[in-house]
Amino acid sequence: MSSTASWPALSEEHPLLKLHARLPTILESAQHSRIWCVQLASSSPPPFDTLLILQKYLRSNANDLDKAEEALTKTLKWRREFGLDQEGEKAKEGVDGEEFKGLGVITEVGDAVEGSKVVTWNLYGVVKDKEATFGDVDRFLRWRVNLMERAIALLDLPSATTPIPDHGAGPDPYQMIQIHDYNNVSFLRMDPTIKKASGAVIELFSHNYPELLSRKFFVSVPFIMSWVFQAISLLLSKETTRKFVVLSYKTNLAKELGGNLEDIPVEYGGKGQPLIA
């Protein structure tokens, strides 16, 4: 059920209202109207959750209306073509398999100030067969998208009541944390199979999941391998890379995450249950 909250009054010239006025054209072009558990609606007054989505696209494009419209249209078309937002088993095709077991985990960390934080974990050290896990890029992408969509569902955007500030006016409260753990992963040579799959994820996510990342941690990374992440940073915007944190020791992660230590696995400096038993 959508939130009954009201957005603060906006002037007719506000970019958010202008983008909402373009929504009928966007939905007609995309032939798809659902994203991140939200049913986009062009009705007046604009639904709160619809404004949340539009605001994310405006913020990610520095309030450029044309770019925001183009980006949202492309995302909705991609979601339709990728088969997202479907009901039943078809929506889960290709996301289950032994090759992905233990690779992705979703948790939440309670925080008295910021509220609950959604955290997605990618544990690359559990991969036994690189070719089986990463070799079929399309299958890996489908698995990775499914993990992201499940994490977004925990943000519960349809029930949100706090508006997202305008571009440059404050942080977006509806974002998550991503953690990539490279424990037991060799950095002596970048495996081409993993490189190809990782590149595909970076490209797809940069276009279709804007303004959803608050911070991204790379843990268990040797000091001498920081250049790898500098290279990755060249593929992304400065706005994105400023959220990156590289940690050589995973036990330092708890201090960076903050919040309730009981929600943070003991191997990462918290007091919670191990992430993988």
N, C-alpha and C positions, 0 to 999 in steps of 0.2 A: 504493500500500500504506500502511495506517495505521501510525502510529508505535507502537513497543512501549514508549515511555517511560511512567513512572508518575507520577501526580500526588501531591504530598505528602499525608500522611494528613489527613483531614478529619473533624470531629466530625459526628455525626448531625444536628445542628442547623445545620450550615453551609448558607448559602443555595445554594451550588452543588449540593450533594447533594439539597436540597429541590427545586430546579428540575429536576434530572435525574429525580427521582421523578415529576414532572409530564409528562415527555417523551412517554410513551405517549398521553396525552390530547392533547397538542399535535400530534403526528404524525397522530393519527386525525382531528382537526379540520381540519388543513391538507391532508391527503391528499398530502403531499409531504415528503420526508425528506432532501433533499440541498441543501447550501448551501456555496458557496465551496470546491468540490472535496471537501467532507467529507460522508460518509454518516452522518447522525445515528443513533445506536443507543441503545436504552434498556436494553441488556444490563448485567449486573453481573459484575465491576466496570466502571464506566463507561469507555469508550474515551477515551484522552487527547485525541484531536482533537475528540470530541464535547464534552468539558469546556471546550475552548478556545472553542468557539462559544457555549456557555451562559454562560461567564464574560464574554464581550464584551457579551452582552445584559444581564447583571446589572450590569456596570460602567456601561453607558449609561443604566441606570435606577436608579442609586444603591442597588443591592441590594434594590429593591422587587420581590418575587417575582411579584405579580399583574401589574405593569406589564411585567416581563421576559417573562412567559408570553404576555401579549397581544401584545407587540411581535414576538416570535419567530413566533408563530402567523400574524400578519398578513404577515410577510415571506415565510414559506414558502408561504402562499396566493398571494401576489403572484408569487413565482417560478414557481409552477405555471401561473398564468393568463398570465404574460408569455411562457411557453415556454422558460424557462431550464433548464439542466441536461439538455438533450436531446442526443442523439448525431446526428452527420451534418450535412448541409447545412441542414436546417430551422432549426437553432440559430443559423445565421449570416444568415438572411434579413433583408434590409433594412439591413445594416451595411456594405455595400460600395457605393462610388459615387464619382464624380469630385467631387461636392459636398463630400466629407469628406477629400479627398486632402490630406495634410500637416497636417491640423488636430490630430490626436492622435498622440503619440509616447510610447513607454514605454522608459525606460532604467534602469540600475542604477548606483549610485555606491558604490564600495568604501570601507569604513571599518574601520580596524584595531581600533577599540574597539567600535563598534556593529554591525559586520558589514555586509553589503551592504544598501543602501537602495533600495527600488523607488521610481521617480519617474515620474509621469505628467505629460505636457506638453500643454497646450491652447494652440495657436498661432493666435489669432484673426486675426492680420494676414494670414494666407494665404488667408482667405476672399475669393473673387472675387464670388460672387453670394449675398448674404445671404438672399434669399428661397428660393433653391434649397437652401441649407444648413440654415436654421432654420425655414423656412416650414411644413414638415410636421413638427409637433412630435412626433408619435408615431414617425416615422422617425428624427428626431434623437435622441430618447430611446433608441431601440433601438441606435443607433450608440454613444451615450455609455455605455450600460450594458455593451455589448460591450467597450469600452475598459477599463472598470473591472474587469470579470470577468477579462480577460486579465492585468491588473496584479495582481489578487488571486492568480491562479494562481502567480505568481512568488514569493509569500510561502510557498507550499508548506506550507500548514497541516497536511495529512495526515502530513507527516514531522516536524512540530515536536517538540521535546524539552524546551523551556523553558516552564514554567507561566506563565500570566498572573497577576500579583499580584491580590489582592482589591481591591475598590473603595477608592481612597484610599491604597493601600499601595505604590504605585510605578507606573512606566510600563508600558504594554503593548508588548512587543517586536515584535508582529506588526501593524505599521502602515506606511503609505506616505506619500510626499510628493506634493503636487499643485502644479503651477506653471501659472499662467494668464498668458500673455504677450500684452499688448495693443499691441505694437509696430505702428505704422502704423494704429491704430484711432482714429477720431475720437471724442472725448468731448464734443463740442459738443451732441450730441443723442442721447439713448438711443433707439435704434431699437426700435419696439414689437415687431417680429418677434423680435429677439434677446432682448428683455426677457421675452417670453412663454416662449420656449424655456428661458432661464436659470432662470426661476422654477419651471418644471416639473421641471428637473433638481434644483434645490435641495430641493424638496419631496420628490421621490421618494428621493433619496439620504439625506436626513435620517431617513427612516423605515426604509430597507432596508439601509443600510450603516453601522451604528454601530461606533464604536471602530476605524475603519480608517484614520483620518487623523491623522498626527503633526503635520504643519505644512502650511499652504497659503500659497503665495506669489503675490501679484499684482504682476507686474513691468511696466516700461515705462508706469507710471501717472503722469501729470502731477501735480505737487504740489497744484494747485488742485482736483483731482478726488477728493481723499481722502473727500469727503462721500459719494460714491457707495458706497464700501465701508462707511461708517458706516451707510448706509441698509440695505445687505444684511445687516449684522450684527444689525439689529433683527428679522430673520426667523429668527434662529438662537439657540441657547442660548449662554450665556456660556462654557460649557465648550468649545464649538466655536470661537467667535470669538477666544478667547485664542490659538488656534493660527494666526491670520491674520497675515501680514507683507506690508506694502505697500512696494514698492521702485520708485523712479522710474528708477533706472539699472540695467539688466539685468546689467552687469558686476560689480555688488556681490553677485550671487547666489552665486557660488562661495564667498565668505567665509561666507555664511549656511548653505550646504549642508555645508561641511566635507568631509572625506573625500579621496579620491584625485582630484587635479586633472585627471588624465588621463581620468577618467570624466565630466568636466563640459565641455560644449561651449565652445569658445574665445570665442564671442560672449557668453557668460555669465560670463566671468572665469576660465575654466578653461584647460586645455591640451589638451583632447580635440578630436575632429573636430567640425566644425559640425553642428548638429542637423539642418539641412536643407541638402544640398549645392547 
